[in-house]
Amino acid sequence: MKIEKDEITIRDFTETDLPLMFKWLTDKRVLEYYEGRDVRFTMDTLS
């Protein structure tokens, strides 16, 4: 699925997104605002 409006695009999560998602979900500054902050993420748990 892909939704586009003006300059915003929403698409399905793909395997190529994993490295960036992993970077975000292991960053303490991001996790401060993320409700899953007590969960330890690995590349395996994201895929």
PDB file of N, CA, C and O in Angstrom:
ATOM      1  N   MET A   1       0.847  -1.177   0.000  1.00  0.00           N
ATOM      2  CA  MET A   1       0.000   0.000   0.000  1.00  0.00           C
ATOM      3  C   MET A   1       0.891   1.238   0.000  1.00  0.00           C
ATOM      4  O   MET A   1       1.944   1.257   0.636  1.00  0.00           O
ATOM      5  N   LYS A   2       0.469   2.240  -0.699  1.00  0.00           N
ATOM      6  CA  LYS A   2       1.202   3.497  -0.753  1.00  0.00           C
ATOM      7  C   LYS A   2       0.193   4.628  -0.824  1.00  0.00           C
ATOM      8  O   LYS A   2      -0.692   4.635  -1.679  1.00  0.00           O
ATOM      9  N   ILE A   3       0.334   5.582   0.081  1.00  0.00           N
ATOM     10  CA  ILE A   3      -0.545   6.746   0.112  1.00  0.00           C
ATOM     11  C   ILE A   3       0.325   7.979  -0.088  1.00  0.00           C
ATOM     12  O   ILE A   3       1.323   8.160   0.609  1.00  0.00           O
ATOM     13  N   GLU A   4      -0.051   8.817  -1.030  1.00  0.00           N
ATOM     14  CA  GLU A   4       0.711  10.036  -1.292  1.00  0.00           C
ATOM     15  C   GLU A   4      -0.220  11.237  -1.271  1.00  0.00           C
ATOM     16  O   GLU A   4      -1.303  11.219  -1.855  1.00  0.00           O
ATOM     17  N   LYS A   5       0.228  12.274  -0.588  1.00  0.00           N
ATOM     18  CA  LYS A   5      -0.515  13.533  -0.586  1.00  0.00           C
ATOM     19  C   LYS A   5       0.492  14.658  -0.401  1.00  0.00           C
ATOM     20  O   LYS A   5       1.238  14.685   0.578  1.00  0.00           O
ATOM     21  N   ASP A   6       0.504  15.562  -1.329  1.00  0.00           N
ATOM     22  CA  ASP A   6       1.462  16.666  -1.326  1.00  0.00           C
ATOM     23  C   ASP A   6       2.880  16.110  -1.209  1.00  0.00           C
ATOM     24  O   ASP A   6       3.321  15.351  -2.072  1.00  0.00           O
ATOM     25  N   GLU A   7       3.588  16.479  -0.155  1.00  0.00           N
ATOM     26  CA  GLU A   7       4.982  16.050   0.000  1.00  0.00           C
ATOM     27  C   GLU A   7       5.135  14.878   0.965  1.00  0.00           C
ATOM     28  O   GLU A   7       6.258  14.535   1.335  1.00  0.00           O
ATOM     29  N   ILE A   8       4.043  14.263   1.376  1.00  0.00           N
ATOM     30  CA  ILE A   8       4.086  13.164   2.344  1.00  0.00           C
ATOM     31  C   ILE A   8       3.721  11.860   1.647  1.00  0.00           C
ATOM     32  O   ILE A   8       2.749  11.793   0.895  1.00  0.00           O
ATOM     33  N   THR A   9       4.512  10.829   1.907  1.00  0.00           N
ATOM     34  CA  THR A   9       4.239   9.496   1.381  1.00  0.00           C
ATOM     35  C   THR A   9       4.248   8.504   2.532  1.00  0.00           C
ATOM     36  O   THR A   9       5.180   8.488   3.335  1.00  0.00           O
ATOM     37  N   ILE A  10       3.226   7.686   2.613  1.00  0.00           N
ATOM     38  CA  ILE A  10       3.157   6.606   3.599  1.00  0.00           C
ATOM     39  C   ILE A  10       3.163   5.304   2.817  1.00  0.00           C
ATOM     40  O   ILE A  10       2.366   5.114   1.899  1.00  0.00           O
ATOM     41  N   ARG A  11       4.066   4.415   3.187  1.00  0.00           N
ATOM     42  CA  ARG A  11       4.170   3.139   2.483  1.00  0.00           C
ATOM     43  C   ARG A  11       4.408   2.034   3.494  1.00  0.00           C
ATOM     44  O   ARG A  11       4.703   2.289   4.661  1.00  0.00           O
ATOM     45  N   ASP A  12       4.275   0.813   3.029  1.00  0.00           N
ATOM     46  CA  ASP A  12       4.533  -0.337   3.887  1.00  0.00           C
ATOM     47  C   ASP A  12       5.997  -0.367   4.313  1.00  0.00           C
ATOM     48  O   ASP A  12       6.885   0.065   3.579  1.00  0.00           O
ATOM     49  N   PHE A  13       6.221  -0.878   5.497  1.00  0.00           N
ATOM     50  CA  PHE A  13       7.563  -1.086   6.031  1.00  0.00           C
ATOM     51  C   PHE A  13       8.243  -2.189   5.229  1.00  0.00           C
ATOM     52  O   PHE A  13       7.633  -3.226   4.966  1.00  0.00           O
ATOM     53  N   THR A  14       9.495  -1.980   4.839  1.00  0.00           N
ATOM     54  CA  THR A  14      10.227  -2.994   4.084  1.00  0.00           C
ATOM     55  C   THR A  14      11.516  -3.358   4.812  1.00  0.00           C
ATOM     56  O   THR A  14      11.935  -2.675   5.746  1.00  0.00           O
ATOM     57  N   GLU A  15      12.121  -4.424   4.375  1.00  0.00           N
ATOM     58  CA  GLU A  15      13.367  -4.883   4.996  1.00  0.00           C
ATOM     59  C   GLU A  15      14.474  -3.833   4.895  1.00  0.00           C
ATOM     60  O   GLU A  15      15.354  -3.780   5.755  1.00  0.00           O
ATOM     61  N   THR A  16      14.439  -3.017   3.877  1.00  0.00           N
ATOM     62  CA  THR A  16      15.460  -1.966   3.746  1.00  0.00           C
ATOM     63  C   THR A  16      15.307  -0.877   4.804  1.00  0.00           C
ATOM     64  O   THR A  16      16.223  -0.079   5.001  1.00  0.00           O
ATOM     65  N   ASP A  17      14.161  -0.832   5.488  1.00  0.00           N
ATOM     66  CA  ASP A  17      13.931   0.137   6.562  1.00  0.00           C
ATOM     67  C   ASP A  17      14.540  -0.313   7.893  1.00  0.00           C
ATOM     68  O   ASP A  17      14.679   0.494   8.813  1.00  0.00           O
ATOM     69  N   LEU A  18      14.900  -1.578   7.999  1.00  0.00           N
ATOM     70  CA  LEU A  18      15.369  -2.136   9.271  1.00  0.00           C
ATOM     71  C   LEU A  18      16.560  -1.398   9.888  1.00  0.00           C
ATOM     72  O   LEU A  18      16.507  -1.092  11.080  1.00  0.00           O
ATOM     73  N   PRO A  19      17.615  -1.098   9.155  1.00  0.00           N
ATOM     74  CA  PRO A  19      18.749  -0.420   9.791  1.00  0.00           C
ATOM     75  C   PRO A  19      18.380   0.930  10.418  1.00  0.00           C
ATOM     76  O   PRO A  19      18.830   1.246  11.520  1.00  0.00           O
ATOM     77  N   LEU A  20      17.568   1.719   9.723  1.00  0.00           N
ATOM     78  CA  LEU A  20      17.163   3.011  10.273  1.00  0.00           C
ATOM     79  C   LEU A  20      16.241   2.830  11.475  1.00  0.00           C
ATOM     80  O   LEU A  20      16.398   3.524  12.480  1.00  0.00           O
ATOM     81  N   MET A  21      15.289   1.917  11.389  1.00  0.00           N
ATOM     82  CA  MET A  21      14.384   1.661  12.507  1.00  0.00           C
ATOM     83  C   MET A  21      15.164   1.180  13.729  1.00  0.00           C
ATOM     84  O   MET A  21      14.886   1.598  14.853  1.00  0.00           O
ATOM     85  N   PHE A  22      16.133   0.307  13.507  1.00  0.00           N
ATOM     86  CA  PHE A  22      16.974  -0.184  14.598  1.00  0.00           C
ATOM     87  C   PHE A  22      17.743   0.977  15.237  1.00  0.00           C
ATOM     88  O   PHE A  22      17.849   1.059  16.461  1.00  0.00           O
ATOM     89  N   LYS A  23      18.270   1.859  14.412  1.00  0.00           N
ATOM     90  CA  LYS A  23      18.999   3.024  14.929  1.00  0.00           C
ATOM     91  C   LYS A  23      18.094   3.876  15.813  1.00  0.00           C
ATOM     92  O   LYS A  23      18.504   4.295  16.895  1.00  0.00           O
ATOM     93  N   TRP A  24      16.874   4.134  15.366  1.00  0.00           N
ATOM     94  CA  TRP A  24      15.940   4.927  16.163  1.00  0.00           C
ATOM     95  C   TRP A  24      15.580   4.231  17.469  1.00  0.00           C
ATOM     96  O   TRP A  24      15.563   4.855  18.529  1.00  0.00           O
ATOM     97  N   LEU A  25      15.290   2.930  17.386  1.00  0.00           N
ATOM     98  CA  LEU A  25      14.792   2.209  18.561  1.00  0.00           C
ATOM     99  C   LEU A  25      15.889   1.785  19.528  1.00  0.00           C
ATOM    100  O   LEU A  25      15.617   1.087  20.505  1.00  0.00           O
ATOM    101  N   THR A  26      17.108   2.194  19.271  1.00  0.00           N
ATOM    102  CA  THR A  26      18.194   1.973  20.228  1.00  0.00           C
ATOM    103  C   THR A  26      18.816   3.303  20.652  1.00  0.00           C
ATOM    104  O   THR A  26      19.868   3.325  21.290  1.00  0.00           O
ATOM    105  N   ASP A  27      18.171   4.394  20.301  1.00  0.00           N
ATOM    106  CA  ASP A  27      18.636   5.737  20.656  1.00  0.00           C
ATOM    107  C   ASP A  27      17.868   6.205  21.896  1.00  0.00           C
ATOM    108  O   ASP A  27      16.643   6.322  21.859  1.00  0.00           O
ATOM    109  N   LYS A  28      18.577   6.470  22.985  1.00  0.00           N
ATOM    110  CA  LYS A  28      17.923   6.869  24.242  1.00  0.00           C
ATOM    111  C   LYS A  28      17.091   8.135  24.085  1.00  0.00           C
ATOM    112  O   LYS A  28      16.079   8.298  24.766  1.00  0.00           O
ATOM    113  N   ARG A  29      17.507   9.033  23.196  1.00  0.00           N
ATOM    114  CA  ARG A  29      16.735  10.270  22.990  1.00  0.00           C
ATOM    115  C   ARG A  29      15.388   9.981  22.345  1.00  0.00           C
ATOM    116  O   ARG A  29      14.398  10.645  22.650  1.00  0.00           O
ATOM    117  N   VAL A  30      15.345   9.006  21.465  1.00  0.00           N
ATOM    118  CA  VAL A  30      14.084   8.613  20.831  1.00  0.00           C
ATOM    119  C   VAL A  30      13.236   7.834  21.827  1.00  0.00           C
ATOM    120  O   VAL A  30      12.036   8.078  21.951  1.00  0.00           O
ATOM    121  N   LEU A  31      13.858   6.895  22.536  1.00  0.00           N
ATOM    122  CA  LEU A  31      13.117   6.027  23.452  1.00  0.00           C
ATOM    123  C   LEU A  31      12.498   6.787  24.615  1.00  0.00           C
ATOM    124  O   LEU A  31      11.547   6.306  25.231  1.00  0.00           O
ATOM    125  N   GLU A  32      13.018   7.953  24.919  1.00  0.00           N
ATOM    126  CA  GLU A  32      12.441   8.784  25.975  1.00  0.00           C
ATOM    127  C   GLU A  32      10.976   9.112  25.676  1.00  0.00           C
ATOM    128  O   GLU A  32      10.184   9.318  26.596  1.00  0.00           O
ATOM    129  N   TYR A  33      10.620   9.160  24.406  1.00  0.00           N
ATOM    130  CA  TYR A  33       9.259   9.517  23.991  1.00  0.00           C
ATOM    131  C   TYR A  33       8.481   8.350  23.391  1.00  0.00           C
ATOM    132  O   TYR A  33       7.343   8.518  22.954  1.00  0.00           O
ATOM    133  N   TYR A  34       9.084   7.190  23.371  1.00  0.00           N
ATOM    134  CA  TYR A  34       8.472   6.024  22.738  1.00  0.00           C
ATOM    135  C   TYR A  34       7.908   5.101  23.798  1.00  0.00           C
ATOM    136  O   TYR A  34       8.610   4.762  24.751  1.00  0.00           O
ATOM    137  N   GLU A  35       6.663   4.687  23.657  1.00  0.00           N
ATOM    138  CA  GLU A  35       6.034   3.899  24.715  1.00  0.00           C
ATOM    139  C   GLU A  35       6.649   2.517  24.907  1.00  0.00           C
ATOM    140  O   GLU A  35       6.405   1.882  25.933  1.00  0.00           O
ATOM    141  N   GLY A  36       7.430   2.038  23.960  1.00  0.00           N
ATOM    142  CA  GLY A  36       8.082   0.745  24.095  1.00  0.00           C
ATOM    143  C   GLY A  36       9.508   0.852  24.607  1.00  0.00           C
ATOM    144  O   GLY A  36      10.331  -0.025  24.345  1.00  0.00           O
ATOM    145  N   ARG A  37       9.806   1.924  25.336  1.00  0.00           N
ATOM    146  CA  ARG A  37      11.190   2.202  25.735  1.00  0.00           C
ATOM    147  C   ARG A  37      11.812   1.164  26.651  1.00  0.00           C
ATOM    148  O   ARG A  37      13.036   1.093  26.754  1.00  0.00           O
ATOM    149  N   ASP A  38      10.994   0.353  27.322  1.00  0.00           N
ATOM    150  CA  ASP A  38      11.530  -0.676  28.209  1.00  0.00           C
ATOM    151  C   ASP A  38      11.840  -1.978  27.473  1.00  0.00           C
ATOM    152  O   ASP A  38      12.302  -2.942  28.083  1.00  0.00           O
ATOM    153  N   VAL A  39      11.589  -2.008  26.182  1.00  0.00           N
ATOM    154  CA  VAL A  39      11.826  -3.199  25.369  1.00  0.00           C
ATOM    155  C   VAL A  39      13.185  -3.057  24.684  1.00  0.00           C
ATOM    156  O   VAL A  39      13.500  -2.003  24.130  1.00  0.00           O
ATOM    157  N   ARG A  40      13.979  -4.109  24.723  1.00  0.00           N
ATOM    158  CA  ARG A  40      15.264  -4.098  24.012  1.00  0.00           C
ATOM    159  C   ARG A  40      15.039  -4.641  22.605  1.00  0.00           C
ATOM    160  O   ARG A  40      14.567  -5.764  22.424  1.00  0.00           O
ATOM    161  N   PHE A  41      15.381  -3.834  21.628  1.00  0.00           N
ATOM    162  CA  PHE A  41      15.180  -4.220  20.238  1.00  0.00           C
ATOM    163  C   PHE A  41      16.465  -4.763  19.633  1.00  0.00           C
ATOM    164  O   PHE A  41      17.560  -4.290  19.935  1.00  0.00           O
ATOM    165  N   THR A  42      16.314  -5.756  18.780  1.00  0.00           N
ATOM    166  CA  THR A  42      17.419  -6.281  17.981  1.00  0.00           C
ATOM    167  C   THR A  42      16.933  -6.301  16.539  1.00  0.00           C
ATOM    168  O   THR A  42      15.746  -6.110  16.277  1.00  0.00           O
ATOM    169  N   MET A  43      17.833  -6.527  15.621  1.00  0.00           N
ATOM    170  CA  MET A  43      17.425  -6.619  14.214  1.00  0.00           C
ATOM    171  C   MET A  43      16.446  -7.776  14.031  1.00  0.00           C
ATOM    172  O   MET A  43      15.539  -7.688  13.203  1.00  0.00           O
ATOM    173  N   ASP A  44      16.616  -8.852  14.788  1.00  0.00           N
ATOM    174  CA  ASP A  44      15.706 -10.004  14.680  1.00  0.00           C
ATOM    175  C   ASP A  44      14.306  -9.673  15.175  1.00  0.00           C
ATOM    176  O   ASP A  44      13.325 -10.107  14.572  1.00  0.00           O
ATOM    177  N   THR A  45      14.191  -8.907  16.269  1.00  0.00           N
ATOM    178  CA  THR A  45      12.859  -8.588  16.789  1.00  0.00           C
ATOM    179  C   THR A  45      12.117  -7.607  15.892  1.00  0.00           C
ATOM    180  O   THR A  45      10.888  -7.557  15.919  1.00  0.00           O
ATOM    181  N   LEU A  46      12.835  -6.838  15.107  1.00  0.00           N
ATOM    182  CA  LEU A  46      12.187  -5.888  14.200  1.00  0.00           C
ATOM    183  C   LEU A  46      11.705  -6.532  12.916  1.00  0.00           C
ATOM    184  O   LEU A  46      10.767  -6.040  12.289  1.00  0.00           O
ATOM    185  N   SER A  47      12.331  -7.622  12.519  1.00  0.00           N
ATOM    186  CA  SER A  47      11.958  -8.224  11.231  1.00  0.00           C
ATOM    187  C   SER A  47      10.884  -9.270  11.371  1.00  0.00           C
ATOM    188  O   SER A  47      10.467  -9.864  10.377  1.00  0.00           O
TER     189      SER A  47
END
